[in-house]
Amino acid sequence: MSVAAEPLVYFYVPGYKPNYIEYAMTFYPMNIILCLEDGTPEEKKLEARYVVKNALQEFSSDSEHTLIVRVNSVHTPHWEQDLEELVPERPARIRLPMVRTAEDLRQVERKVQDVIHQRSLNYSPSYEVMIECCEAIFNLGEIHQASQNIYAFTFGGTDYFDDCVAKGLVDPALEVRKAKQKLGEYCRSVGLQCFDTTYMAYRDLEGFREDCLLSREYGFTGRSVIHPDQVAVVQDIYGISIA
């Protein structure tokens, strides 16, 4: 089957930096990820939650940007409070990091539904599920079947690499490439959006372009970025239909 790849750019912004959020909102139409997880230090988690809450309130009428919140993982002490504070602000989507099993996703959905019920909200969120460890790749099909509200799978390359190192795998870089290929192929086979990991060497635009071309061949339909210079490359590469 074929997956139409819109020019999908996902721009990460640290949730605790309101000036960064305001700057991101000056870009042409794109997806903005307000990050409460890796992009926010432990000591800034509480502050970030309220900055993001205020940003969702302030920019709720902005039709040119899609605001997505990356909450903290269910394997941290922060995720429930993230959802309690931010679900009522109706973010366009919720990005869920370090989903390892189907039960991780079900936990989030139960909590979200509890908040919706308690607040009598007319809101039904969808999820961008992050695949960041070997266990998640093994459980990919079960995770997909656990929810009808998955908008996309996304790949977290740095955490996946670190997981491979921790497991003592001989070639972690090769394992990352194999996981990306498996995830991209799976999403293509079921007609699901699939977004690739960030490319941290943001000044290396030629290397980034080559990596995006390979990513697109794997089946990815968009990409998260950390720098404005990367945006045009993503729009160019992923804006082509994949046969």
N, C-alpha and C positions, 0 to 999 in steps of 0.2 A: 504494500500500500504506500501511498505518498503522504507526507506530512507537510503542510504549508508552513513555511518558516517566516513568520512576520519578523521585522527588525526588532527583536526583543532585547533591550538593554536594561540591565538591572544595576542601578548605581547605589553602592553601599555608602551610608552616612552614619557615623557614630551617633548613637542616640543621645549622648550627654552634651553634644555640641550644637546649641541652637543656631549659631552663626553658620555652621556647615549646612544645616538643614535649609536655612534661608538661601544660601548660595546655590544649593542644588535645585531649589525651586525656580531659579532664574534660567535654567537650561530649557531648551526646546522640549516638547512633550516626551516624557519617558517615565520609566518606573523607578521610584525611589524606595530603597530599603532602609527603614529606620531601625538600626541595629542595637538591640539590647544585649546581645550575646558577646561574641569575640571582640567586636568593635568597641565594647564598653568595659573598662577595668572594673574589678570586683568592688572597689570602694566607691564607684560611681553608679552602681546599679539602681539605687533608689532615685538618685537625681535624674538619671536617664529616663526612668519610667515616667516621671512627671513632665520632663521636657517633651517626650514623644506624645504623651497625652495632650499637651497643649498644642503641639504641632498638628495633630489630627483634628483638633477643634478649630484651629485657625485656618487650616487649608482644606477643610471639608468641602468647600464649594469650588475648589480648583478642579476644573475639568481637563486640564492639560497634563496632569500628573497622576499616576496611580501610586498611592501610598500603601506600602506593604510593611508590616512589622515583623522583624525577626525576634521572637521571644527567646528566652533561655530554655535550655533543654530540660526535659522531664527528669534528667539525672542530676539536676541542680536544685537548690532550695528556693529558686527564684520564680519558677515558671508559673505557679498558681497565682501569685500576686500580679505577675505580668498580665495574665489573662483577666483577672478580676478588674484591673484598672483600665485595660485597653480595649477589651471586647465591647464595652458600652460605647466606645467612640467609633465603632464600625469601620475598622481598617479594611481596605479593599480585599486584602488577603493576609494570611498569617503564615510566615515562613517558620518551619519547625526544624531546628537543628538536631543532629545526632539521634535520629530515629533508628533504633536498632531492630525493633520487633513490631509486629502488628499491635501488640498490647500497648506499646508506647503511644502509638497514634490514637488508639481507643481511649487511653487515659486523657489525652488532650481534648478529644471530642466530648467526653463526658463532662469535663470541667467547663468547656465552652457552653454546652447546653445548659448546665446548671446556672451559669451567669445569665444567659439569655432568659431562662425561665424566671430567675429571681428578679431581674430588671424588667420583665415583660417587653423584651426587645423584639422588634420586627427586623430581624437580621439573621442571615445565614451565611457564615464565612466559608471560604474555600481555603485550601492549604497548599503550600509549596513544601514538599517533604524532602529534607536534606539527607542524602546518602553519604555517610562520612566514615564508615568502618566496614570491615570484611563481613561482619555479622549481618549488616543491613543488605549487602549484595546477596548474601545467601538467602535472606528472607524476603527478597524483593517482591515476589509474587504475592506472598501472604500480606505484606504491608499494603500493596495495591488493593487487595480484596477487602481490607479492613475498613475502608471508608469510600463512600460515594462522592465525597467532597474534595478529592485531590485534584487540584488544578494542574500541578506539574511536579515532577521530581527534579531536584537540583543536586549537583555533585559538590562535595567539599574536599578538594584535593589535598590540602595541607593536613587536615585531620586524618584522611585516609592513609596518606603516606606515613604519618606518625604511628597509626595503628599497625601498619605493616612492619615498621621498625620494632615496635614493642613486641610483636609476635615473632620476631627473629627471622622474618622472611628474607631470602637471599638478595632479591632485587626489588626493593620497594617501588622504585620508579616504574618498573615493568608491571608490577601489580596494579599500580594506579592506572596505567594505560589500559590494562585488561578490564578493570572495573568500569572505566569510562565507556569502553566499547560495549560491554555487556549492558550497562544502563541505557546507553543510547539506542542500542538495537531493541531492547525491550520496549522502550517508550515508543519507538517508531512502529513496532509491531501492534501496539494497542492504541495508537493514535493519540498519545499523550505528549504534552509539552515537556521538554527536557532542557534544563539550563546548566551550562558548564560552570566550572569553578573560576575563581578569580585568578588573574595572572599578575603576580606581585611585581615583576620587573617591568613596571609601567613605562619606563623610558625606552624599552626595547620593542618598538612598535612592529618591526619586521618579524621578530621572533613571535610576537603576539599574533600577528596575521597568520603566520604559518601554523601556529597552534590552533587558531580558530578554524582554519581550513580543514585540519585533521579532525577537530571536534565535530564539525558539520558532517563530515563523512561518517562519523560514528553514529550520527542521528540526533545530535543536540540541535535545538532550535533557537537558542539564545544564550546569553552569557552575563554573568555578574562582573562588574568592573569597579575599580577603586579610583580611577583618575579620568578626568574629562577627555584627555587625549585618546583614550581607548574607545570612546563612544562611536566615532565614525567608522572604525574598523569593524566593530560588531554589527553596526547597521549594514555595512557593505557585505560582509560575509554571510550573515544569517538571514539576509533578506531575500535569499534565493530558495526556491522550492527544492526539496530533496526527493528524488525519485526512489 
